[in-house]
Amino acid sequence: MVWAEIARGALGSLRAYRLRSGLTVLSVALGVFAIMVAGTATDSLDDAISQELLQLGESSFFISRMPPIGVSGREWREYLRRPPITYRQGQEFKRQMVPWTPFVCSYAVQPSNERIQWGNRATDPDVSVVGTDEMAFRLLNVQVAEGRPFAEADVAFMRPVAILGADVARELFGSAYPVGQQVRIRGRLFEVIGVARPRGSIFGQSQDNFVFIPVGYFMRFFASEEWGSLTLIVRPRSRRELQATLSEAVGILRRLRGLKPWQPENFEVTTNEGLQAQLSGLTQFVGLFGTGTGVIALVAAGIGIMNIMLVAVRERTREIGIRKAVGARRSWILVQFLTEAVVLSLCGGVVGIVAGIGAGWGIGALVGVPPSLPWQWMGLSFFLCVALGLLWGTYPAWKAATLNPVDALRYE
């Protein structure tokens, strides 16, 4: 018996019992759908995180008062007791790091968002005001489309100048030219000297809804006592110098903060690779949760496959008896029913894979993550469907293959 004939026979049997086959296909599809959505979302998130961190530089590292990833309430209160990284410490740190690397940026952000005004127009109160310096445009991958970036003098003399994100400029000025205009933030006037190039959104959050002002001005007039701490970004001259630059940066900041040799650091140092590993751990948890849910659904679908195959064996007992009477081998009967079980499972798998990829891409589009085709998850789903059909179809197939032909012919 050739495999093509077996497959055609299996599909014919499934068409004969459309309702039961359809319900079983649906149950398999739901399990595969959960696996594919989780896998597609995980891969897309990992790709987006890698691209964003790669733009900051593979060897960059961050120094902050608190860890960049959220911690528990008790730990958070402990971190709040740390003294902030002040503007003076940031400036002196930048000066002392020059022999090691000139690529040092300091920035600070308030947790609350602001409303930006121009004349009688105003944005929604959701704009991030960021205090930073002239190196931000190199290290934070921000490009200026109109006007100019900060000059060193703008930061040194704390000039009231601002660079608008693309969303803010569009909302305030529309088709008008924004450079040279005066905007108001918390009642203070700032001259617009530039507009940043659009960067799109990621995870559903716009990357263009911000205003940059000089970090010294921000720390003086906008920073609160609780949140007024700088974050420092350092990029070594080369990847080979990462460890040496990191060690020197830690030593300099310890001296600036007056720490004794036996005292632990009261600041956090996070490398790009470490941050990516932490974020990837979160996305992998999402993937494992979705995969686990899908596997549980597939186990339930497997029980359905076994039930429908047992019903098929009972209803086709006389057919099996006739085939054995005319010379069909036991192995042929076994292979036929196993093939039916596998085909039933694969039909559900194909539906689940297509629906899962579509849903994963849809979720990615909503949160601004570029789509990717998860080949490894497709392969895993295909393997699980084949294994599901073989595992749960073995007993019904064995029962059909071992029927006594005389008893089978007498069955009604």
C-alpha positions in Angstrom: 0.0 0.0 0.0 1.6 3.3 -1.1 1.6 6.3 1.2 -0.3 8.5 -1.2 -3.2 6.0 -1.1 -3.1 5.8 2.7 -3.2 9.6 2.9 -6.2 9.8 0.5 -8.0 7.2 2.5 -7.3 9.1 5.7 -8.7 12.4 4.3 -11.7 10.5 2.9 -12.4 9.1 6.3 -12.1 12.5 7.9 -14.5 14.1 5.4 -17.0 11.3 6.2 -17.2 12.5 9.8 -16.9 16.2 9.3 -18.5 17.4 12.6 -16.3 15.3 14.8 -13.2 15.9 12.7 -13.9 19.7 12.7 -14.2 19.8 16.5 -11.0 17.9 16.9 -9.2 20.0 14.4 -10.4 23.1 16.3 -9.1 21.8 19.6 -5.7 21.1 18.1 -5.7 24.5 16.4 -6.3 26.3 19.7 -3.3 24.6 21.3 -1.0 25.4 18.4 -2.4 28.9 18.2 -1.3 29.6 21.8 2.2 28.3 21.1 2.5 30.3 17.9 1.3 33.6 19.4 3.6 33.2 22.3 6.6 32.3 20.0 5.9 35.0 17.5 5.5 37.6 20.2 8.6 36.5 22.0 10.8 36.6 18.9 9.4 40.0 17.8 10.1 41.5 21.3 13.6 40.0 21.4 14.3 41.5 18.0 13.0 44.9 18.9 15.0 44.9 22.2 18.1 43.9 20.4 17.7 46.6 17.7 17.1 49.3 20.3 20.1 48.3 22.4 22.3 47.9 19.4 21.6 51.5 18.4 23.0 52.5 21.8 26.2 50.6 21.1 27.0 47.0 22.1 29.6 48.1 24.6 27.7 50.9 26.3 26.9 50.8 30.0 24.6 52.8 32.2 25.2 54.2 35.7 22.1 55.1 37.7 20.8 55.5 41.2 18.4 52.6 40.9 18.3 49.4 38.7 16.7 50.0 35.3 14.4 46.9 35.8 11.6 47.2 38.3 12.1 45.7 41.8 9.9 44.9 44.8 8.5 47.5 47.1 10.9 46.8 49.9 14.0 46.9 47.6 12.6 50.1 46.0 12.5 51.8 49.4 16.1 50.8 50.0 17.2 52.2 46.7 15.4 55.5 47.4 17.6 56.0 50.5 20.6 56.2 48.2 21.9 59.7 47.5 21.1 61.0 44.0 23.8 61.4 41.4 23.9 65.2 41.3 24.6 67.5 38.4 28.0 68.4 39.9 29.0 64.8 40.2 27.9 64.2 36.6 29.9 67.1 35.3 33.0 66.1 37.2 32.6 62.4 36.2 32.4 63.5 32.6 35.6 65.6 32.9 37.6 62.8 34.7 36.5 60.2 32.1 37.9 62.2 29.1 41.3 60.3 29.2 39.4 57.0 28.9 36.5 58.0 26.6 34.9 61.2 25.5 31.6 59.4 24.9 29.8 60.2 28.2 26.2 61.5 28.4 24.1 62.5 31.4 20.3 62.7 31.4 17.4 62.9 33.8 13.7 62.4 33.4 10.8 63.2 35.6 8.2 60.4 36.2 5.4 62.8 35.6 4.6 64.1 32.1 4.2 67.8 31.1 2.0 70.0 28.9 3.9 72.0 26.3 2.3 75.3 25.1 2.8 77.6 22.1 0.5 80.6 21.9 -3.0 79.3 22.4 -2.1 75.7 21.5 -1.1 73.0 23.9 -0.2 69.4 23.9 -1.8 66.7 26.0 -0.2 66.4 29.4 1.8 63.4 28.3 5.1 64.8 27.1 8.4 63.6 28.6 10.7 66.4 29.5 14.3 65.2 29.4 17.3 67.0 30.6 20.4 66.0 28.7 23.6 67.3 27.1 25.2 67.5 23.7 26.4 63.9 23.7 22.8 62.6 23.9 22.4 62.9 20.1 25.3 60.5 19.6 24.7 58.0 22.4 20.9 58.0 22.4 20.6 57.7 18.7 18.6 60.9 18.3 19.0 62.8 15.0 17.9 66.4 14.4 15.8 66.8 11.2 15.4 70.6 11.5 17.5 73.2 13.3 20.6 72.1 15.3 21.4 69.9 18.3 22.6 71.2 21.6 26.0 72.9 21.6 28.4 72.5 24.5 27.7 76.2 25.5 24.0 75.6 25.7 24.6 73.0 28.4 27.4 74.8 30.1 25.4 78.1 30.5 22.1 76.4 31.1 20.4 78.2 28.2 16.6 77.9 28.0 16.6 76.1 24.7 14.7 73.0 23.6 14.6 70.3 21.0 11.2 68.9 20.3 10.3 65.4 19.4 8.5 64.9 16.1 5.1 64.3 17.7 5.3 67.4 19.9 6.3 69.6 16.9 3.5 68.2 14.8 0.9 68.7 17.5 1.9 72.2 18.4 3.0 73.7 15.1 1.3 71.6 12.4 2.7 72.9 9.1 4.4 76.0 10.7 8.1 76.1 11.0 9.0 75.5 14.7 12.6 76.5 14.9 13.0 79.9 16.5 9.6 79.8 18.2 9.0 80.1 21.9 7.3 77.3 23.8 6.3 77.3 27.4 6.9 74.5 29.9 5.7 74.9 33.5 5.4 78.6 32.8 9.0 79.0 31.6 9.9 80.0 28.1 12.2 78.0 25.9 13.5 78.7 22.4 13.0 75.8 20.0 16.4 75.3 18.3 15.7 71.9 16.7 13.2 69.1 15.9 14.2 65.5 16.2 13.8 63.0 13.3 10.8 60.7 13.8 11.7 57.3 15.4 8.3 55.7 15.5 6.9 53.7 18.4 7.9 50.5 20.3 5.7 48.4 22.6 2.9 50.8 21.7 4.8 53.8 23.2 5.7 56.7 20.9 9.4 57.5 20.9 8.8 61.0 19.5 6.7 62.5 22.4 9.5 64.3 24.2 11.3 67.6 24.7 15.0 67.9 25.4 16.3 70.7 27.5 19.9 71.3 28.9 20.5 68.9 31.8 21.7 71.7 34.1 18.6 73.8 33.6 16.5 70.6 34.1 18.2 69.8 37.4 17.8 73.3 38.7 14.2 74.0 37.9 12.5 70.7 37.1 14.1 67.9 39.2 12.3 67.0 42.4 14.2 66.1 45.6 13.0 62.5 45.3 13.7 61.9 41.6 16.4 64.4 40.9 19.2 62.0 40.0 21.2 61.7 36.8 21.7 58.6 34.7 25.1 58.4 33.0 25.7 56.6 29.7 29.3 55.6 28.9 30.5 54.2 25.6 34.1 53.0 25.5 36.3 53.8 22.5 36.2 50.1 21.5 34.6 46.9 22.7 38.1 45.7 23.9 38.2 48.6 26.4 34.8 47.9 27.9 36.1 46.3 31.2 38.9 48.8 31.7 36.6 51.7 31.1 33.8 50.3 33.3 36.3 49.7 36.2 37.6 53.3 35.8 34.1 54.7 35.7 33.2 52.9 38.9 36.3 54.1 40.7 35.8 57.7 39.6 32.2 57.7 40.8 33.0 56.1 44.1 35.6 58.8 44.8 33.1 61.5 43.8 30.4 60.1 46.1 32.9 59.7 49.0 32.7 56.0 49.4 35.3 54.2 51.5 37.1 51.2 50.0 35.0 48.8 52.2 31.7 50.4 51.4 29.5 48.9 48.6 28.5 51.0 45.6 25.4 53.2 46.2 24.7 53.2 42.5 23.9 50.6 39.8 26.1 49.8 36.8 24.2 48.0 33.9 25.8 46.9 30.7 23.9 46.7 27.5 24.4 42.9 27.4 23.2 42.6 31.0 20.1 44.7 30.3 19.3 42.7 27.2 19.7 39.5 29.2 17.2 40.7 31.8 14.7 41.9 29.2 15.1 38.7 27.3 14.4 36.7 30.5 11.1 38.5 30.8 10.1 37.8 27.1 11.2 34.2 27.5 8.9 33.8 30.5 6.0 35.0 28.3 7.0 32.5 25.7 7.2 29.6 28.2 3.8 30.6 29.7 2.2 30.6 26.3 3.9 27.3 25.3 2.8 25.7 28.5 -0.8 26.8 27.9 -0.6 25.4 24.4 0.8 22.1 25.4 -2.0 21.7 28.0 -4.5 22.4 25.3 -2.8 19.9 23.0 -3.1 17.2 25.6 -6.8 17.8 25.8 -6.9 17.7 22.0 -5.1 14.4 22.1 -7.8 12.9 24.2 -10.3 14.1 21.6 -8.2 12.5 18.8 -8.2 9.2 20.6 -11.9 9.3 21.2 -12.8 10.1 17.6 -10.4 7.3 16.4 -12.0 4.8 18.8 -15.4 5.8 17.4 -14.1 5.4 13.9 -12.7 1.9 14.6 -16.1 0.8 16.1 -18.1 2.2 13.2 -15.8 0.7 10.6 -15.4 -2.7 12.2 -17.1 -4.5 9.3 -14.9 -2.6 6.8 -11.8 -3.7 8.7 -13.1 -7.3 8.7 -13.7 -7.2 4.9 -10.2 -5.8 4.2 -8.6 -8.5 6.3 -10.6 -11.1 4.6 -9.3 -10.1 1.2 -5.7 -10.1 2.4 -5.0 -6.8 4.1 -2.1 -7.1 6.5 -2.2 -6.0 10.1 0.5 -3.5 9.5 -1.5 -1.9 6.7 -4.5 -1.4 9.1 -2.2 0.0 11.8 -0.6 2.5 9.4 -3.9 3.6 8.0 -5.4 4.5 11.3 -2.2 6.1 12.5 -2.1 8.2 9.4 -5.7 9.3 9.9 -4.8 10.4 13.4 -1.7 12.3 12.3 -3.5 13.9 9.4 -6.3 15.0 11.8 -3.7 16.5 14.1 -1.8 18.2 11.3 -4.9 19.8 9.9 -5.5 21.5 13.2 -1.8 22.4 13.4 -1.9 24.1 10.0 -4.9 26.2 11.0 -3.3 27.0 14.4 0.1 28.0 12.7 -1.5 30.3 10.2 -3.8 31.9 12.8 -1.0 32.2 15.3 1.3 33.9 12.9 -1.4 36.4 11.9 -2.3 37.2 15.5 1.4 37.5 16.5 2.0 40.0 13.6 -1.2 41.8 14.6 0.0 42.2 18.2 3.4 43.3 16.9 1.9 46.0 14.7 -0.2 47.3 17.6 2.9 47.7 19.8 5.2 48.9 17.0 7.3 45.7 16.8 8.5 44.6 13.3 7.1 41.2 12.2 9.2 38.1 12.0 8.6 34.6 10.8 9.1 32.2 13.7 10.5 29.2 11.8 11.6 27.4 15.0 8.1 27.7 16.5 6.6 26.5 13.3 8.9 23.5 13.4 8.0 22.8 17.0 4.3 23.0 16.3 4.6 20.7 13.4 6.6 18.2 15.5 4.1 18.4 18.3 1.2 17.7 15.9 2.9 14.6 14.5 3.8 13.4 17.9 0.2 14.1 19.1 -1.3 12.0 16.3 1.1 9.2 16.8 0.8 9.1 20.6 -3.0 9.3 20.9 -3.7 7.4 17.7 -1.6 4.4 18.6 -4.1 2.6 20.8 -7.1 3.0 18.4 -4.9 1.9 15.5 -3.6 -1.1 17.4 -7.1 -2.0 18.4 -8.2 -1.9 14.7 -5.2 -3.9 13.5 -5.7 -6.7 16.1 -9.4 -7.2 15.4 -10.4 -10.8 14.5 -11.6 -10.8 10.9 -14.4 -13.3 11.6 -15.7 -11.3 14.6 -15.3 -8.1 12.6 -17.4 -9.5 9.8 -20.2 -10.5 12.2 -20.2 -7.0 13.9 -23.3 -4.9 13.4 
